[in-house]
Amino acid sequence: MSKLWENDLKCPIVLSFDLDGVSGVINRDPNSRKYPSLMSMRDFGPQVATPRILDLLDRHEIKATFYVPGFIAETNMNLIKAIANKGHEIGHHGYMHEPPATLTELEESEILDRGSKILKDISGAAPIGYRSPSWELSQYSVKLLKEKGFYYDSSLMGNDIPYLVETGVGPLIEIPVHWELDDHPYFNYIPFLGQTNVISNPQNVYESWKYAFDGLYKYERSFILTMHPWIIGRAGRLTILDNLIQHIKSHSGTEFLTAAGLARLFENSNSVN
């Protein structure tokens, strides 16, 4: 197998956080606003968990990517400014966490513009990366993203290294994801929405992510982890991330990058096809 990465790099690492807050449940069912317990559980993400996550990233000297719906940015402006001021990347994640597959082309276009303006006004920089809410792009998404100047998307699952997606108006870099490397399938529990899966044991989740990293490291691919502050930011669960970071750091040839940083690495490397 030919070497994918330049120099001594064996496995680039991206830690990403979808800062959904209350937006996801409100979009799914507007009646969610009437349920204080549900709202408080989701608002735990921006209010309590994200500052805790930022402290952990500071301690490990890691820059991460935060995908933020416009509504959450508007209602947590100081937090978004703090994320940007710490040098983390802020990516686009809809306005009210609207899956593009549920929108018309015009609606999707307007939400892209609205979210970009909000994030630029608050953080000082327009987002160059996009992650679709619920990882459900529409038939128009990649073309719209390319036309609006986005540098990369992070919603598809066709590889475990970055790859190019044809949009009809030129290629777009894809930073791929997968449900295995997402905290939501393991921990999500919302009875109001009928989501009552058995909550996973944190040790089992750590083992799943550790095995995923070990395999990707062996094959010299990329490790892209998706987390939600309202989920991973609970005290016991954050220990999973802390331990995982330490495990990754114990391996030579790893480097923590933002999603945009990984996209640039892909673009600049003649070895990656």
C-alpha positions as CSV (number, residue, x, y, z in Angstrom):
1,M,0.0,0.0,0.0
2,S,1.4,3.4,-1.0
3,K,2.0,6.0,1.7
4,L,-1.0,8.5,1.9
5,W,0.6,11.2,4.0
6,E,3.7,13.2,3.7
7,N,6.7,13.1,6.1
8,D,6.2,11.0,9.2
9,L,2.4,11.5,9.5
10,K,0.5,8.2,9.8
11,C,-2.9,9.3,11.0
12,P,-4.3,12.8,11.1
13,I,-6.9,13.4,13.8
14,V,-9.9,15.7,13.8
15,L,-12.0,16.3,16.9
16,S,-15.3,17.9,15.9
17,F,-18.2,19.1,17.9
18,D,-21.8,19.7,16.6
19,L,-23.0,22.5,18.9
20,D,-26.7,21.8,18.4
21,G,-28.0,22.9,21.8
22,V,-31.8,23.1,21.6
23,S,-32.0,23.6,17.8
24,G,-32.2,20.0,16.8
25,V,-35.2,19.1,18.9
26,I,-37.0,22.4,18.1
27,N,-36.6,21.7,14.4
28,R,-37.8,18.1,14.8
29,D,-40.8,19.1,16.9
30,P,-41.6,22.8,17.8
31,N,-43.5,21.6,20.8
32,S,-40.2,20.7,22.4
33,R,-40.1,24.3,23.6
34,K,-42.9,23.5,26.0
35,Y,-40.7,20.9,27.8
36,P,-38.4,22.6,30.3
37,S,-36.5,19.4,31.2
38,L,-35.8,18.6,27.5
39,M,-34.7,22.2,26.8
40,S,-32.4,22.2,29.9
41,M,-30.8,19.0,28.9
42,R,-30.0,20.3,25.4
43,D,-29.0,23.8,26.7
44,F,-26.5,22.1,28.9
45,G,-24.4,21.8,25.8
46,P,-23.6,25.5,25.2
47,Q,-24.0,26.6,28.8
48,V,-22.0,24.1,30.8
49,A,-20.4,21.4,28.5
50,T,-18.7,23.6,25.9
51,P,-16.7,25.7,28.3
52,R,-15.6,22.4,29.9
53,I,-14.6,21.0,26.5
54,L,-12.7,24.1,25.7
55,D,-10.7,23.7,28.9
56,L,-9.9,20.1,28.0
57,L,-8.7,21.1,24.5
58,D,-6.6,23.9,26.1
59,R,-5.0,21.4,28.4
60,H,-4.1,19.1,25.5
61,E,-3.1,22.1,23.2
62,I,-5.6,20.9,20.5
63,K,-7.5,22.9,18.0
64,A,-10.9,21.5,17.1
65,T,-13.8,22.3,14.8
66,F,-17.2,23.4,16.1
67,Y,-20.2,23.2,13.7
68,V,-22.7,25.7,14.9
69,P,-26.4,26.3,13.9
70,G,-27.1,30.0,13.4
71,F,-29.8,30.1,16.0
72,I,-27.3,28.7,18.6
73,A,-24.7,31.3,17.6
74,E,-27.3,34.1,18.0
75,T,-28.3,33.0,21.4
76,N,-24.8,32.2,22.7
77,M,-22.7,35.0,21.1
78,N,-20.1,35.2,23.9
79,L,-19.5,31.5,23.6
80,I,-19.0,31.6,19.9
81,K,-16.6,34.5,20.3
82,A,-14.6,32.5,22.9
83,I,-14.4,29.5,20.6
84,A,-13.1,31.7,17.8
85,N,-10.7,33.6,20.0
86,K,-9.1,30.3,21.1
87,G,-8.2,29.5,17.5
88,H,-10.8,26.8,16.9
89,E,-12.6,26.5,13.6
90,I,-16.3,27.4,13.4
91,G,-18.3,25.6,10.7
92,H,-21.8,26.0,9.3
93,H,-24.5,23.7,10.6
94,G,-27.7,25.1,9.4
95,Y,-29.8,27.7,11.2
96,M,-32.2,25.6,13.3
97,H,-30.5,22.3,12.5
98,E,-32.6,21.7,9.3
99,P,-31.6,18.6,7.4
100,P,-31.1,19.8,3.8
101,A,-33.0,16.7,2.5
102,T,-36.1,18.2,4.1
103,L,-35.8,21.5,2.3
104,T,-36.4,23.0,-1.2
105,E,-33.4,24.2,-3.1
106,L,-34.4,27.8,-2.4
107,E,-34.8,27.2,1.4
108,E,-31.5,25.4,1.6
109,S,-29.8,28.3,-0.3
110,E,-31.3,30.9,2.0
111,I,-30.3,28.9,5.2
112,L,-26.7,28.7,3.9
113,D,-26.6,32.4,3.4
114,R,-28.3,33.2,6.7
115,G,-26.0,30.9,8.8
116,S,-22.9,32.2,7.1
117,K,-23.8,35.8,7.8
118,I,-24.6,35.1,11.4
119,L,-21.3,33.2,12.0
120,K,-19.3,35.9,10.2
121,D,-20.9,38.7,12.1
122,I,-20.2,37.1,15.5
123,S,-16.8,35.4,14.9
124,G,-15.3,37.8,12.4
125,A,-14.8,35.1,9.7
126,A,-17.2,33.4,7.3
127,P,-17.3,29.6,7.7
128,I,-15.4,27.7,5.0
129,G,-16.6,24.2,6.2
130,Y,-20.1,22.8,6.3
131,R,-21.7,19.8,8.1
132,S,-25.3,18.9,7.3
133,P,-27.6,18.6,10.2
134,S,-28.4,14.9,10.7
135,W,-25.9,14.1,8.0
136,E,-28.6,14.2,5.3
137,L,-27.6,16.3,2.3
138,S,-30.1,17.1,-0.5
139,Q,-29.6,16.6,-4.2
140,Y,-28.7,20.3,-4.4
141,S,-26.3,20.5,-1.4
142,V,-22.8,20.0,-2.9
143,K,-23.5,22.3,-5.8
144,L,-24.8,25.0,-3.5
145,L,-21.8,24.7,-1.2
146,K,-19.4,25.0,-4.1
147,E,-21.3,28.0,-5.6
148,K,-21.2,29.8,-2.3
149,G,-17.5,29.3,-1.8
150,F,-17.3,26.6,0.8
151,Y,-13.9,24.9,0.9
152,Y,-15.1,21.5,2.2
153,D,-18.1,19.5,3.3
154,S,-18.2,17.0,6.2
155,S,-21.4,15.0,5.8
156,L,-20.7,11.9,3.6
157,M,-19.3,8.5,4.4
158,G,-17.7,7.2,1.2
159,N,-14.1,6.8,2.5
160,D,-12.0,7.1,5.7
161,I,-9.7,9.7,4.2
162,P,-10.6,13.0,2.5
163,Y,-11.8,12.8,-1.1
164,L,-13.2,14.9,-3.8
165,V,-17.0,15.1,-4.6
166,E,-18.1,16.3,-8.0
167,T,-20.7,19.1,-7.7
168,G,-21.4,19.9,-11.4
169,V,-19.5,23.2,-10.9
170,G,-16.2,21.8,-9.8
171,P,-14.9,19.4,-7.1
172,L,-15.5,19.9,-3.4
173,I,-13.3,18.4,-0.7
174,E,-15.1,15.9,1.5
175,I,-14.0,15.3,5.1
176,P,-15.9,12.0,5.7
177,V,-17.7,10.9,8.8
178,H,-19.3,7.8,10.1
179,W,-21.9,6.8,12.8
180,E,-19.3,4.6,14.5
181,L,-17.3,7.7,15.3
182,D,-20.2,9.8,16.7
183,D,-21.4,10.0,20.3
184,H,-25.1,10.3,19.4
185,P,-25.9,6.6,18.5
186,Y,-24.3,5.5,21.8
187,F,-25.9,8.0,24.3
188,N,-28.9,9.7,22.8
189,Y,-32.0,9.4,25.1
190,I,-35.0,11.6,24.6
191,P,-38.3,10.0,25.6
192,F,-40.4,13.0,24.3
193,L,-39.2,12.2,20.8
194,G,-39.5,8.4,21.3
195,Q,-35.7,8.0,21.4
196,T,-35.2,5.5,24.2
197,N,-32.2,3.4,23.2
198,V,-30.3,1.8,26.1
199,I,-27.6,4.3,27.1
200,S,-24.2,2.8,26.4
201,N,-21.5,2.2,29.1
202,P,-18.8,4.8,28.7
203,Q,-16.1,2.2,28.8
204,N,-17.7,0.4,25.9
205,V,-17.8,3.6,23.9
206,Y,-14.1,4.3,24.7
207,E,-13.2,0.8,23.5
208,S,-15.2,1.3,20.3
209,W,-13.4,4.6,19.5
210,K,-10.0,3.2,20.6
211,Y,-10.4,0.2,18.3
212,A,-11.5,2.5,15.4
213,F,-8.4,4.7,16.0
214,D,-6.1,1.6,16.2
215,G,-7.4,0.3,12.9
216,L,-7.2,3.6,11.1
217,Y,-3.7,4.1,12.5
218,K,-2.7,0.7,11.2
219,Y,-4.0,1.4,7.7
220,E,-2.7,5.0,7.9
221,R,-6.0,6.6,7.3
222,S,-7.7,9.6,9.1
223,F,-9.6,9.6,12.4
224,I,-12.5,12.1,12.4
225,L,-14.6,12.0,15.6
226,T,-17.9,13.8,15.9
227,M,-19.3,14.7,19.3
228,H,-22.1,16.8,20.7
229,P,-21.4,18.9,23.8
230,W,-24.7,18.2,25.4
231,I,-23.8,14.5,25.1
232,I,-20.0,14.1,25.5
233,G,-19.7,17.1,27.9
234,R,-21.3,15.2,30.8
235,A,-18.5,14.7,33.4
236,G,-18.1,11.0,33.2
237,R,-18.3,10.9,29.4
238,L,-15.7,13.6,29.0
239,T,-13.3,11.2,30.6
240,I,-13.7,9.1,27.5
241,L,-12.4,11.9,25.3
242,D,-9.6,12.7,27.7
243,N,-8.4,9.1,27.8
244,L,-8.8,8.7,24.1
245,I,-6.6,11.8,23.4
246,Q,-3.9,10.4,25.7
247,H,-4.1,7.1,23.8
248,I,-3.8,8.8,20.5
249,K,-0.9,10.9,21.7
250,S,1.0,7.8,22.8
251,H,1.3,6.9,19.1
252,S,4.0,8.5,16.9
253,G,2.9,9.9,13.6
254,T,-0.4,11.4,14.8
255,E,-1.4,15.1,14.5
256,F,-4.5,16.9,15.7
257,L,-5.9,19.2,13.0
258,T,-9.1,21.2,12.4
259,A,-11.3,19.8,9.6
260,A,-10.2,22.8,7.5
261,G,-6.6,21.8,8.3
262,L,-7.2,18.3,7.1
263,A,-8.8,19.6,3.9
264,R,-5.7,21.7,3.3
265,L,-3.4,18.7,4.0
266,F,-5.4,16.7,1.5
267,E,-5.2,19.5,-1.1
268,N,-1.5,20.1,-0.7
269,S,-0.4,16.5,-0.6
270,N,0.5,14.9,-4.0
271,S,0.3,11.5,-2.3
272,V,-3.4,11.6,-1.6
273,N,-5.7,10.7,-4.5
